[in-house]
């Protein structure tokens, strides 16, 4: 390729005067954009998540025998759930009376940090819901908000849906992604 065919190359960080001039100032356009970033990863609650599955307490993983069940509840070492986040469920297709879940929950409560009826996904959704409900959305009035998309922890889709629905009435716009590369989600009509 001939040098005449190439676009004129300019060194990074130098003025248009060439190499002799002072370095050009690097402008951070993202910082000047006025965007407010919400990182849902910051709402992640650390701690062990445990699925407490009643299937193991059923006769042949099928039938709840009240006397046997109550004996297992009585003899179980509940303190092992100290400060744990618990999803209480039964993962087999069995008819479990409501009182059985209530009995397990009442024994977990003195130790567990949180108890949710459902699977581990439901637990995560509830944890994020609780954290989102504590946000003062009025603080975002008329702001241009980016909801950060990439995170090191799994953020449930329900958290993105919930925060979007809570922000929409108060913000100018909502975007998803990173400040340098966003996907528009909502823009208030003027």
C-alpha positions as CSV (number, residue, x, y, z in Angstrom):
1,X,0.0,0.0,0.0
2,X,1.4,3.4,-0.9
3,X,1.7,6.0,1.7
4,X,-0.6,8.3,-0.2
5,X,-3.4,5.8,0.1
6,X,-3.2,5.7,3.9
7,X,-5.1,8.1,6.1
8,X,-2.9,10.6,7.8
9,X,-1.9,9.1,11.1
10,X,-1.9,11.3,14.2
11,X,-0.2,10.1,17.4
12,X,-2.5,9.7,20.4
13,X,-2.2,12.3,23.1
14,X,-0.5,14.9,20.8
15,X,-1.8,18.1,19.4
16,X,-2.6,18.6,15.8
17,X,0.7,20.5,15.5
18,X,2.5,17.2,15.6
19,X,5.1,15.7,17.9
20,X,6.5,19.1,18.8
21,X,3.3,20.4,20.5
22,X,2.0,19.8,24.0
23,X,0.0,16.7,24.7
24,X,-3.7,17.1,24.0
25,X,-6.0,16.9,27.0
26,X,-7.9,13.6,27.2
27,X,-11.5,14.3,27.8
28,X,-13.6,11.8,29.7
29,X,-16.9,12.2,27.8
30,X,-18.6,9.5,30.0
31,X,-17.8,11.4,33.2
32,X,-19.2,14.6,31.6
33,X,-22.3,12.9,30.2
34,X,-24.4,13.5,33.4
35,X,-25.4,9.8,33.5
36,X,-26.1,8.1,36.8
37,X,-25.2,4.5,36.9
38,X,-27.0,1.9,39.1
39,X,-25.1,-1.3,39.6
40,X,-27.5,-4.0,40.8
41,X,-24.4,-6.1,41.8
42,X,-24.0,-3.7,44.7
43,X,-27.3,-5.0,46.1
44,X,-26.1,-8.6,46.3
45,X,-26.3,-9.9,49.8
46,X,-23.4,-12.1,50.6
47,X,-24.0,-15.4,52.5
48,X,-24.6,-19.1,52.0
49,X,-27.7,-19.9,50.1
50,X,-29.2,-23.3,51.1
51,X,-32.1,-25.3,49.6
52,X,-33.9,-26.9,52.5
53,X,-35.7,-29.7,50.7
54,X,-38.4,-31.6,52.6
55,X,-38.2,-34.5,50.2
56,X,-35.5,-36.1,52.4
57,X,-38.0,-36.1,55.3
58,X,-40.7,-38.0,53.5
59,X,-41.3,-41.7,53.6
60,X,-39.8,-43.0,50.3
61,X,-39.6,-39.4,49.2
62,X,-43.4,-39.6,48.6
63,X,-45.5,-39.5,51.8
64,X,-45.3,-37.3,54.8
65,X,-46.0,-39.3,58.0
66,X,-46.7,-36.8,60.6
67,X,-45.3,-38.7,63.6
68,X,-42.0,-39.5,61.8
69,X,-41.8,-35.9,60.4
70,X,-42.3,-34.3,63.8
71,X,-39.6,-36.6,65.2
72,X,-37.1,-35.5,62.5
73,X,-37.9,-31.9,63.2
74,X,-37.4,-32.5,66.9
75,X,-34.0,-34.2,66.4
76,X,-32.6,-32.0,63.6
77,X,-29.6,-29.7,64.3
78,X,-31.2,-26.4,63.3
79,X,-28.2,-24.3,64.5
80,X,-26.3,-25.3,61.3
81,X,-28.5,-22.8,59.5
82,X,-27.2,-19.9,61.6
83,X,-27.0,-16.8,59.4
84,X,-27.8,-18.7,56.2
85,X,-30.2,-17.7,53.4
86,X,-32.8,-20.5,53.1
87,X,-35.0,-21.6,50.2
88,X,-37.6,-23.9,51.7
89,X,-39.1,-26.3,49.2
90,X,-39.9,-29.9,48.3
91,X,-38.4,-30.9,45.0
92,X,-40.4,-34.1,44.5
93,X,-44.0,-34.4,43.3
94,X,-45.6,-35.1,46.7
95,X,-48.5,-33.7,48.6
96,X,-47.1,-31.8,51.5
97,X,-49.5,-30.2,54.0
98,X,-48.9,-26.5,54.5
99,X,-48.3,-27.0,58.2
100,X,-45.1,-29.0,57.4
101,X,-43.5,-26.0,55.7
102,X,-44.7,-23.8,58.6
103,X,-43.1,-26.2,61.1
104,X,-39.8,-26.2,59.2
105,X,-39.9,-22.4,58.9
106,X,-40.6,-22.0,62.6
107,X,-37.5,-24.1,63.5
108,X,-35.3,-22.3,60.9
109,X,-36.4,-18.8,62.0
110,X,-34.2,-18.5,65.1
111,X,-31.1,-19.2,63.1
112,X,-31.6,-18.3,59.4
113,X,-30.9,-14.8,58.1
114,X,-33.8,-15.2,55.6
115,X,-36.3,-17.9,54.7
116,X,-38.2,-18.0,51.5
117,X,-40.7,-20.5,50.2
118,X,-39.5,-21.7,46.9
119,X,-36.3,-22.7,45.1
120,X,-32.9,-20.9,45.1
121,X,-33.9,-18.7,42.2
122,X,-36.9,-17.5,44.1
123,X,-34.7,-16.8,47.1
124,X,-32.4,-14.7,45.0
125,X,-35.3,-12.8,43.5
126,X,-36.7,-12.1,47.0
127,X,-33.3,-10.9,48.3
128,X,-33.0,-8.4,45.4
129,X,-36.6,-7.3,45.8
130,X,-36.0,-6.5,49.4
131,X,-32.9,-4.5,48.5
132,X,-34.6,-2.6,45.7
133,X,-37.5,-1.7,47.9
134,X,-35.1,0.2,50.1
135,X,-34.0,2.5,47.3
136,X,-35.2,6.1,47.4
137,X,-36.3,6.5,43.8
138,X,-37.1,10.2,44.2
139,X,-33.3,10.7,44.4
140,X,-33.3,9.9,40.7
141,X,-35.9,12.4,39.6
142,X,-35.1,13.8,36.1
143,X,-31.9,11.9,35.9
144,X,-30.5,10.0,32.9
145,X,-29.9,6.5,34.4
146,X,-27.8,3.6,33.2
147,X,-28.6,0.3,34.8
148,X,-25.3,-1.6,34.6
149,X,-25.6,-4.8,32.7
150,X,-22.4,-6.8,33.4
151,X,-21.8,-8.1,36.8
152,X,-19.7,-10.7,38.6
153,X,-22.7,-12.2,40.4
154,X,-25.9,-13.5,38.9
155,X,-28.5,-10.8,39.1
156,X,-32.0,-12.1,38.4
157,X,-33.9,-10.7,35.4
158,X,-36.7,-9.8,37.9
159,X,-34.4,-7.3,39.6
160,X,-33.9,-5.5,36.2
161,X,-37.7,-5.5,35.6
162,X,-38.5,-4.2,39.1
163,X,-35.9,-1.4,39.1
164,X,-37.0,-0.3,35.6
165,X,-40.7,-0.1,36.7
166,X,-39.7,1.8,39.8
167,X,-37.5,4.3,37.9
168,X,-39.7,5.0,34.9
169,X,-42.1,7.4,36.6
170,X,-39.3,9.7,37.9
171,X,-36.3,9.6,35.5
172,X,-35.7,11.3,32.1
173,X,-34.3,8.1,30.6
174,X,-33.3,4.6,31.3
175,X,-30.5,2.8,29.6
176,X,-29.0,-0.7,30.0
177,X,-25.3,-1.6,29.7
178,X,-22.2,0.4,30.4
179,X,-22.0,4.2,30.2
180,X,-19.8,3.9,27.1
181,X,-22.2,1.5,25.3
182,X,-25.8,1.5,26.3
183,X,-29.1,0.2,25.0
184,X,-32.0,2.7,25.3
185,X,-34.9,1.3,27.4
186,X,-37.0,4.4,28.1
187,X,-37.0,8.1,27.3
188,X,-39.5,10.6,28.7
189,X,-41.4,12.5,26.0
190,X,-41.0,16.2,26.3
